[in-house]
Amino acid sequence: MKVDSFDNTLVFENNDLQTVLLYFKENRRMPEYIERAMLRVILEKTTRNDMELETVDEYFSRLPLSFVQKTITDITILFSRNIEVSYKQNYLSYLLYYLPGNIFKVWKPLLDLQLKSALKPQMRILDIGTGPGSVPIGIIEYYKSLAESFSDITFSLSFTLIESEREFIDIAIKMINKITNYLPQNLMIVVESTLCEKVGLENDFEAIGKFDLITMSNFLTENEGENQLNGVSIINKFKSNTKNDGSLIIIEPGKKVSGIALKKIRNEVFQKRIFNIFSPCIGIWEDKTTYDCMCFNMVRCYWEVPNIYRYLISKGLSKAKRVDVPFSYLVLRQDNLKKYSIIKSTQHFTRLIDLKGKNGQNVNIIAIIRTVIYNGERVSFSLCDGSCSFSEDDSKAIWVNVSNEQLNRMGISIPLISAEKITLKKVSVKLNHERINLEIDNNSRITIDY
Ligand SMILES: C[S@@+](CC[C@H](N)C(=O)[O-])C[C@H]1O[C@@H](n2cnc3c(N)ncnc32)[C@H](O)[C@@H]1O
């Protein structure tokens, strides 16, 4: 991989794309040093005893039982209703349960940016509503993989954190400091500043300057007070903090109510020309001039259930058994860059909106993957090309069902995630009421353009 001397961005060469895609081949696995860092912070805060222990099991054996029981109760009720959450008594429960699930979501939008050479080796990053530091830790882990794969490049990440709860800032700094001990020498991390402030309509963040990347994760949800209502104004407020070639990543929970609220905010942000949409929803055949759909399509991050979850399950937690962590995301820019360029030549391809008239026929399709569902040996995915809109991933969506073996035979060995551009050749259209299935047979071909 080279660093572009003009833009200072990371540019793939030779097999670099394959190297980075391999990070996504296996399920995400939480490194034990992150689990130990979390448990060490928790022990320090609950017992006033800062101990460095060798294994997570040693930490588990020292956790006060009353803490474990309270945590399980907190986790069960914390986000169970669509009302504002108070973190006052729940900082450590959030750290223990929600940080692991939220770390790796940012990898997908980072990959989208890197595929378009829009990541830099040195990044100034602003994380808004940082909580225990989930997003900074996720970005550090992604850059750790880059630093290990590309040891001739020096990487550095400088974080500014905005968070209204002082206790969360303290936890986030402890977490980031602890994990920096486990990073390769060519990756430098610094927490440049922290702002303990509640972002609202009034405050102004001009003074903190401009950033390569701004992130908000689980910040605009219905559980975070007025943030969702003020979402467009808050995004607009941080526009002046985004460098001309900078990006804003928004990640929201994989719940229908949050996903649709995010689309509503996106539509208005685009309509008011605050930012352009970089990914995941962009037109294939022409630039979208309006965004009006509010369909719900979640992304899934597959992972190995972490030790901490197994421990909590063994102590009676009934959640935490999911093999995937669902979420919705959005990447915004102001330089009109998009993850994929518009395809000018439409010959030989059928737009999704025209499929209804093609029942039983063989067609060629280019589209963006909306949602992927792995079910044993089979994979289902739904498609969008910007020519039509969907209410959700239900019976009215356009689906493809294929086996892992078929994908492997066509040279696709990296699990599909979402927002990839896919080309399907010689697939047959099967219309069943309003649902359209595109069926694959031995003559069909599938290619993915990352
Ligand atoms: C659900 S947590 C998300 C934490 C972290 N980003 C993650 O994804 O795990 C939301 C965080 O945003 C903070 N927060 C919510 N509204 C805020 C606001 N208006 N200004 C600053 N911080 C806010 C909360 O205190 C909380 O720590």
The ligand as an SDF file (V2000), in Angstrom:
LIG
                    3D

 27 29  0  0  0  0  0  0  0  0999 V2000
  -25.5420    4.8570   23.6580 C   0  0  0  0  0  0  0  0  0  0  0  0
  -24.1240    5.6650   24.2240 S   0  0  0  0  0  0  0  0  0  0  0  0
  -23.0240    5.3500   22.8970 C   0  0  0  0  0  0  0  0  0  0  0  0
  -21.5950    5.2400   23.3390 C   0  0  0  0  0  0  0  0  0  0  0  0
  -20.6440    4.8360   22.2290 C   0  0  0  0  0  0  0  0  0  0  0  0
  -20.5920    5.8260   21.1870 N   0  0  0  0  0  0  0  0  0  0  0  0
  -21.0480    3.4880   21.6710 C   0  0  0  0  0  0  0  0  0  0  0  0
  -21.5140    3.4120   20.5290 O   0  0  0  0  0  0  0  0  0  0  0  0
  -20.9240    2.4840   22.3850 O   0  0  0  0  0  0  0  0  0  0  0  0
  -24.4800    7.3650   23.9540 C   0  0  0  0  0  0  0  0  0  0  0  0
  -23.4540    8.2560   24.6050 C   0  0  0  0  0  0  0  0  0  0  0  0
  -23.6320    9.5840   24.1690 O   0  0  0  0  0  0  0  0  0  0  0  0
  -23.6340   10.4650   25.2720 C   0  0  0  0  0  0  0  0  0  0  0  0
  -24.5180   11.5700   24.8990 N   0  0  0  0  0  0  0  0  0  0  0  0
  -25.8170   11.4900   24.5880 C   0  0  0  0  0  0  0  0  0  0  0  0
  -26.2830   12.6910   24.1980 N   0  0  0  0  0  0  0  0  0  0  0  0
  -25.2440   13.5450   24.2860 C   0  0  0  0  0  0  0  0  0  0  0  0
  -25.0940   14.9120   23.9690 C   0  0  0  0  0  0  0  0  0  0  0  0
  -26.1220   15.6100   23.5150 N   0  0  0  0  0  0  0  0  0  0  0  0
  -23.8890   15.4730   24.1280 N   0  0  0  0  0  0  0  0  0  0  0  0
  -22.8170   14.7430   24.5670 C   0  0  0  0  0  0  0  0  0  0  0  0
  -22.9030   13.4360   24.8740 N   0  0  0  0  0  0  0  0  0  0  0  0
  -24.1070   12.8310   24.7240 C   0  0  0  0  0  0  0  0  0  0  0  0
  -24.1820    9.6270   26.4130 C   0  0  0  0  0  0  0  0  0  0  0  0
  -23.7880   10.1190   27.6770 O   0  0  0  0  0  0  0  0  0  0  0  0
  -23.5840    8.2710   26.1060 C   0  0  0  0  0  0  0  0  0  0  0  0
  -22.3350    8.1230   26.6520 O   0  0  0  0  0  0  0  0  0  0  0  0
  1  2  1  0
  2  3  1  0
  2 10  1  0
  3  4  1  0
  4  5  1  0
  5  6  1  0
  5  7  1  0
  7  8  2  0
  7  9  1  0
 10 11  1  0
 11 12  1  0
 11 26  1  0
 12 13  1  0
 13 14  1  0
 13 24  1  0
 14 15  1  0
 14 23  1  0
 15 16  2  0
 16 17  1  0
 17 18  1  0
 17 23  2  0
 18 19  1  0
 18 20  2  0
 20 21  1  0
 21 22  2  0
 22 23  1  0
 24 25  1  0
 24 26  1  0
 26 27  1  0
M  CHG  2   2   1   9  -1
M  END
$$$$
